[in-house]
Amino acid sequence: MNPAPKKQVKKPKPQKPVKPVNQKWVEKPQPVAKVKIPIPPKQPKKRLKACLGSIGHHIDYRALIQLGVSRYDKDGQVAGEVTQADVEDNLKRLDRLNKSPKQPPDGYASLVLGK
């Protein structure tokens, strides 16, 4: 039986002497990151009017308008009361919305339901 071969042990290398550092550090300016600032919409008033208009024309909102109820401005302050003219105008608009072509005519409904 042969004995296992012995591994050769490496001799440690002698350490090099450390040289004193006499260099001055030069600080380079960091590059400025360019941030894109979004351009605000050109006409935010038109967008606000469109949003408020879509709410104001909704049937559920129209059903809430009653005579003598307080009106409020955008800051939440009382800005007036609902008048009789407002109520009459509201009723006309509700009639127009209810007669809109979104609902099928009675003849069509009778055909579908088989009446």
N, C-alpha and C positions, 0 to 999 in steps of 0.2 A: 504494500500500500504506500502510495506516494503522499507525502504530506501536502496540504493545500498550499498553493503558491502564496507567498507573502506579498502584500501590497507594498509598493515602495512609498515611503512617506516623503512628501515634498518638503523641501527646506523652505522656511519662511524667508520671503525677500526682505532685505533691509529697507526700512522706510526712508524715503527721501526727506531731506531737511525742508521744513516749511519756510518759504521765502516771505519776508515781510511785504505787505501790500502797501505800496505808496501811490496807488492810482486814485484819482479823484473821480467820483461818480458824476456823470453828466445826466441831468434829468431832462428827458425829452418831453415836450408838451403832448398830452394825450389828445388824440383826434376827437373833435366834437361830433357827437352823433346828431345827425340831422333828423328831426322829428317832423313828420308831415302833420300840419294842423288842418283839420277838416274845414272846408269852406262852409260857413253858415248858409242856410237857404236864403235866396235873394228876397223872397217875399213871404215871410212867416205869417203875415196878416191874412193872406189869401188861404193858407193852410188852416189857420185857426177858424176863419169864417166857414170854410168847407166842413170842418169837424162839427162846429156848433150848428150849422145848417142841417147836417145829417141827423143830429140828435133832435133838433126842433121839429123836423118833419116826421118823426116816428109816431105811429099811432098811439103807442103807450104814453108818450110824453103829452100828446094832444089831449088824451083822456083825463089828464091830471089838472088841466087848466080850468079853474072855477072862478066865479065872480067874487071879488073882494079879497082874494088871496094875495099875499105880499110877493112882489118880484124882487129878486136879488141880483146885484151886479157881480162881476167876476171876482171881487174881493170879499164877497159874502155879506155886504151891507145891503140893507133894505133900500130899493131904488124906486119903489112905487107899488101900486096895486093893479090888479087885473080889472079892466073896465068892461062895461057892457059891450062896447064895440069889439074888444078883444075876444069876448066869448062868442059873439055872432060870427066873427071872422073864423074863429076856431071851428065852429060847427059847420061852416061852409067847406072848410078844408077837409074835415073829417068825412063829410058826404062824398067829396071828390075822391078821397083815398079809398073809401069803401066801394066806390063804383069803378075802381081801377081795373084794367083788363087782366090783372093777376088772377082773379077768380073766374072760373069758367061760367058761361051763361047757363040759365036754367035748362034750356033745351039740351045742352051737352051733358049736363049732370043726369038728366032723365035717360039719355041713351046709355050712359055708363052704368047706371044703377038698374036699368031694365024696367023703368016705370012706364 
